[in-house]
């Protein structure tokens, strides 16, 4: 049971004992590609990834969906995890007239790309996925993070049923961002399946309960599973980074 492994291969192998409480990159990439084609079809788009199974996989799925809508990127590049200086990449994007950067990767490199792009005069909006959903993104990028976009599932911290739980997290000094509640839901689902199976020792019986029982009540809502082990969840939505009421930058769901 994983709360954050989004690569489709995880459940596409048809194993009886693999499950997740999050969505998949082919779903997320489909939403991102359609959004890019709808909102930025007349702009020059660069697609960049970090060469990891997550980052490259998400970028490839986004590219596939974007191209299917008749929009072609002007650049397809890759960098390495841990890179600090993106001057050469930014210079190449400036020369190509890039105004939209789709990033497949995590917040660490994304924050540097955002900040260095602004510092080097590249006026481009970075669009990415769930991998940049961390308040550390704003710490790295600074004010340049404003306007950054990312896909993610509907924010479970906003569910009325989770109000008291979120308050408990914050009272303990922890902000339940990103996949915190997806992890919480994973434990809830496993516990419920163990109860239904009548045993914590029989993995096959627990997996059978996950496949056949449910829906299971969780902080994400009622979850049930398909034959592959993928949860039946609401689709991905788009978020925009901007200053909140507390003066700090965070991600807020866009209306469109």
LINMOJO-V22767 format. One record per helix or strand. SS is the DSSP state (H for helix, E for strand). FROM is the first residue (numbers start at 1). LEN is the number of residues. If there is no record, write none. Layout:
# LINMOJO-V22767
ss | from | len
SS | FROM | LEN
SS | FROM | LEN
This chain:
# LINMOJO-V22767
ss | from | len
E | 2 | 1
H | 9 | 4
E | 20 | 1
H | 25 | 15
E | 45 | 5
H | 53 | 16
E | 75 | 4
H | 87 | 10
E | 100 | 5
H | 107 | 13
E | 125 | 4
H | 130 | 3
H | 136 | 10
E | 149 | 5
H | 156 | 3
H | 160 | 12
H | 180 | 18
H | 203 | 10
E | 216 | 3
E | 221 | 3
E | 225 | 1
E | 231 | 1
E | 236 | 8
E | 249 | 5
